[in-house]
């Protein structure tokens, strides 16, 4: 089959596949993928041009509050089953070395990393996929027990970057080359460069990097001299205090919170934790864009669920007042307030 014919089949198959995810029809979804494989569409293209964009759409529907968490999880499970079916039908015998693929500790979005693992396997590597949220100590113990040519680490959320850096350094101490990928490292991998680690934008690029060990090891040193100001460590120490006091502040400003259910209250506490964690990550890599991009996303998520975006700006203002001795964090909070205030859905209490 020519590449043009394969693209045409994938274009035609995508709506059918998405319909299967909408209906939580696992068997039909597998049939769509296997029919494409039988028609000559390469397995790699099915994973990257069918499963991956469909999963991205699933995430967007959750973000817009069109799908529940349950629907998202059902769709993800189906896509994982499809990947397993395609992989088992098309996997060649390994002819290259051993690559370990894992998600950062605390990172629960495992499907993108699974797709990278399967593409590497299709290209002849012996691959061990360790799944979501692998503790650093357990990963290193595994690498020491099983000889690995390289380890590929995935991170979807920038707030995990400080943990990612520690995990990267732990792997390096075991003398295993490291590459990373995922949205958590920013557009163009800019935060991977700040951490001094090789970055791949997609699965084919990861395969090319894995094949070039010198490129994996030849990366600039981490650029983290700014951590000497101790702001990041200070934010970690004050995390619980900031969340608790901000919750009290919101209760004072939004009397309707008195009627919140336990679930709504837990969600609010989680959101406050995310704000502190994303702020800390921005301070860690010294990039305010990390925080403002998160604020823009959070305002959209909350307003789609009926929560006033003004609550975000008020919270950031409160944190800014509470962190007067944190100049870098203060600048990032000020920029975040501007983003929140510009949200089209902001309404003042």
C-alpha positions in Angstrom: 0.0 0.0 0.0 1.3 3.5 -0.9 1.7 6.0 1.9 -1.0 8.1 0.2 -3.4 5.1 0.4 -2.5 4.5 4.0 -3.2 8.1 4.9 -6.6 7.9 3.1 -7.5 4.8 5.1 -6.5 6.4 8.4 -8.5 9.5 7.5 -11.5 7.4 6.9 -10.9 5.2 9.9 -10.5 8.0 12.5 -14.2 9.0 12.8 -15.2 5.3 13.1 -12.5 4.8 15.8 -13.6 7.9 17.7 -17.2 6.7 17.5 -16.1 3.5 19.1 -14.5 5.4 22.0 -17.7 7.5 22.4 -19.7 4.3 22.7 -17.1 2.5 24.9 -17.1 -0.3 22.3 -13.8 -2.0 22.8 -14.4 -4.8 20.3 -15.4 -2.5 17.5 -12.4 -0.2 18.2 -10.1 -3.2 17.9 -11.8 -4.2 14.7 -11.2 -0.8 13.2 -7.5 -0.9 14.0 -7.1 -4.5 12.8 -8.9 -3.9 9.6 -6.5 -1.0 8.9 -3.6 -3.3 9.6 -5.0 -6.0 7.3 -5.3 -3.4 4.6 -1.6 -2.7 4.8 -1.5 0.4 7.0 1.7 0.1 9.0 1.3 -0.6 12.7 3.3 2.4 13.7 1.0 4.7 11.7 -2.1 3.2 13.4 -0.6 4.0 16.8 0.6 7.5 16.0 -2.1 8.7 13.5 -5.1 6.9 14.9 -4.8 6.1 18.6 -2.7 9.1 19.6 -4.9 11.9 18.1 -8.0 10.1 19.3 -6.6 10.1 22.8 -5.7 13.8 22.5 -9.4 14.4 21.6 -10.5 12.4 24.6 -8.4 14.7 26.8 -9.8 17.8 25.2 -13.4 16.6 25.8 -12.7 16.1 29.4 -11.1 19.6 29.6 -14.2 21.1 28.1 -16.4 19.2 30.6 -18.0 17.3 27.8 -16.8 14.0 29.1 -16.6 12.7 32.6 -13.5 11.1 34.2 -15.3 7.7 33.8 -15.7 8.2 30.1 -12.1 9.3 29.7 -10.9 6.3 31.6 -13.0 3.9 29.5 -11.7 5.4 26.3 -8.1 5.2 27.5 -8.6 1.5 28.4 -10.0 0.8 25.0 -7.0 2.5 23.3 -4.6 0.5 25.5 -6.4 -2.7 24.3 -6.1 -1.5 20.7 -2.4 -0.9 21.1 -1.9 -4.3 22.6 -3.8 -6.0 19.7 -1.9 -4.1 17.0 1.4 -4.7 18.7 0.9 -8.4 19.2 0.0 -8.8 15.6 2.9 -6.8 14.2 5.8 -6.9 16.7 9.1 -8.0 15.1 11.8 -10.0 16.8 14.3 -7.6 18.6 17.5 -6.9 16.8 18.8 -4.0 18.9 19.5 -3.4 22.6 17.3 -3.1 25.7 15.4 0.1 26.3 13.4 0.8 29.4 10.4 3.1 29.1 8.6 4.5 32.2 6.6 7.4 33.5 7.9 9.8 36.1 7.1 9.1 39.7 3.6 10.7 40.2 2.9 10.7 36.5 -0.3 8.7 35.8 -0.8 9.4 32.1 0.7 6.1 30.8 -0.6 5.8 27.2 1.7 8.2 25.5 4.7 6.4 27.0 3.2 3.1 26.0 3.0 4.3 22.4 6.7 5.3 22.4 7.5 1.8 23.8 5.6 0.1 21.0 7.2 2.2 18.3 10.6 1.3 19.6 9.6 -2.3 19.7 8.3 -2.1 16.1 11.7 -0.7 15.1 13.5 -3.7 16.5 14.4 -2.7 20.1 13.9 -5.0 23.1 11.6 -2.9 25.2 10.5 -3.1 28.8 7.5 -0.8 29.6 7.3 -0.2 33.3 4.0 1.8 33.2 2.8 4.8 35.1 4.3 6.4 38.2 7.5 4.5 38.8 9.4 5.5 41.9 13.0 6.5 41.2 14.5 4.0 43.6 12.6 1.2 42.0 13.5 2.3 38.5 17.2 2.4 39.3 17.1 -1.0 41.0 15.5 -2.4 37.9 18.1 -0.7 35.6 20.9 -2.2 37.8 19.4 -5.7 37.6 18.6 -5.6 33.8 21.2 -4.2 31.5 19.7 -1.3 29.6 21.0 0.6 26.5 18.9 3.6 27.5 15.9 4.7 29.6 13.1 6.8 28.2 11.1 8.8 30.7 7.7 10.5 30.1 6.2 13.5 31.9 2.8 15.0 30.9 2.5 17.7 33.6 5.2 20.4 34.1 4.5 20.5 37.9 6.4 17.2 38.0 9.6 18.7 36.6 11.5 18.9 39.9 10.8 15.2 40.5 11.8 14.5 36.9 15.1 16.1 37.4 15.9 14.0 40.4 14.8 10.9 38.5 17.0 11.8 35.6 20.1 12.4 37.8 19.4 9.1 39.6 19.4 7.2 36.3 22.6 8.9 35.2 24.3 7.9 38.4 23.5 4.3 37.3 25.4 5.2 34.1 22.3 4.7 31.9 21.7 7.3 29.1 18.4 9.1 29.5 16.0 10.7 27.1 12.7 12.3 28.0 9.4 13.3 26.3 5.9 14.6 26.9 4.1 17.9 27.2 5.5 18.3 30.7 8.9 19.4 29.2 7.3 22.4 27.4 7.1 23.4 23.7 10.2 22.4 21.9 11.5 20.7 25.0 12.7 24.0 26.5 12.5 22.7 30.1 14.3 19.5 29.2 17.2 21.7 28.0 17.0 23.6 31.3 17.4 20.3 33.1 20.2 19.2 30.8 18.7 16.1 29.3 18.0 14.8 25.7 14.5 15.4 24.6 12.4 13.8 21.8 9.2 15.5 20.5 7.6 12.2 19.4 8.1 8.5 19.1 10.0 8.5 15.8 12.4 11.1 17.2 12.8 9.0 20.4 13.7 6.0 18.2 16.4 8.1 16.4 17.8 9.3 19.7 18.0 5.8 21.2 20.0 4.7 18.2 22.6 7.5 18.8 24.1 6.9 22.2 26.6 9.7 21.8 23.8 12.1 21.3 22.1 10.9 24.4 25.2 11.5 26.5 26.3 14.7 24.7 23.9 17.2 26.3 24.6 20.6 27.9 24.7 20.7 31.7 21.6 21.6 33.6 21.1 25.4 34.0 19.8 25.7 37.5 22.1 28.2 39.2 19.0 30.2 40.2 18.0 27.5 42.8 20.7 29.0 45.1 18.1 31.6 46.2 16.2 28.8 48.1 12.8 30.0 46.8 11.9 26.5 45.6 12.8 24.9 48.9 10.9 27.6 50.7 7.7 27.0 48.7 7.9 23.3 49.4 8.2 24.0 53.2 5.2 26.3 53.1 3.0 24.2 50.8 0.5 22.9 53.4 0.3 26.3 55.1 -0.4 28.1 51.8 -3.2 25.7 50.8 -4.9 25.9 54.2 -4.8 29.7 54.4 -5.9 30.2 50.8 -8.9 27.9 51.4 -9.9 30.0 54.4 -9.5 33.2 52.3 -11.7 31.8 49.5 -14.4 30.8 52.0 -14.5 34.4 53.3 -14.8 35.8 49.7 -17.2 33.2 48.4 -19.9 32.5 51.0 -21.5 29.9 48.6 -18.6 27.6 49.4 -20.4 26.8 52.7 -22.8 24.7 50.6 -20.0 22.8 48.8 -20.2 19.0 48.9 -17.3 17.0 50.2 -16.4 16.3 46.6 -16.4 20.0 45.6 -14.3 20.9 48.6 -11.8 18.2 47.8 -11.6 19.5 44.2 -11.0 23.0 45.5 -8.2 21.8 47.8 -6.7 19.9 44.9 -6.8 23.0 42.7 -5.0 25.0 45.3 -2.4 22.3 45.5 -1.9 22.4 41.8 -1.4 26.2 41.9 1.3 25.9 44.5 3.0 22.9 42.7 3.0 24.6 39.3 4.3 27.8 40.9 7.1 25.8 42.5 7.9 24.1 39.2 8.1 27.4 37.5 10.5 28.7 40.2 12.5 25.5 39.8 13.1 26.0 36.1 12.9 29.9 36.4 10.3 30.3 33.7 7.1 32.2 34.3 5.6 30.9 31.1 5.2 27.5 32.8 2.9 29.1 35.4 1.0 31.5 33.2 0.2 28.6 30.8 -1.2 26.6 33.7 -3.3 29.6 34.9 -4.8 30.0 31.5 -5.6 26.3 31.4 -7.0 26.2 35.0 -9.3 29.2 34.3 -10.7 27.4 31.3 -11.2 24.1 33.3 -13.0 25.9 36.2 -15.3 28.0 34.1 -16.4 25.0 32.0 -17.5 23.5 35.4 -19.3 26.6 36.6 -16.6 27.8 39.0 -15.9 31.6 38.7 -12.6 32.3 37.1 -12.3 35.3 39.5 -11.5 32.7 42.2 -8.2 32.0 40.4 -7.2 35.7 40.4 -8.1 36.1 44.0 -6.1 33.1 45.0 -3.1 34.3 43.1 -3.4 37.7 44.7 -3.5 36.1 48.1 -0.5 33.9 47.4 1.4 37.0 46.1 0.7 38.8 49.3 1.7 35.8 51.4 5.0 35.3 49.4 6.4 38.9 49.6 9.8 37.5 50.4 9.8 35.3 47.2 10.7 37.8 44.4 10.7 35.3 41.5 7.5 33.6 42.7 6.0 37.1 43.1 6.7 38.0 39.5 5.2 34.8 38.2 2.1 35.3 40.4 1.7 38.8 39.1 1.9 37.5 35.5 -0.6 34.8 36.4 -3.0 37.3 37.8 -2.9 39.2 34.5 -3.8 36.0 32.6 -6.6 35.2 35.0 -8.0 38.7 34.8 -8.0 38.5 31.0 -10.1 35.4 31.0 -13.3 36.1 29.1 -15.3 34.2 31.7 -14.1 36.2 34.8 -16.9 37.6 36.9 -16.2 39.6 40.0 -17.6 38.5 43.4 
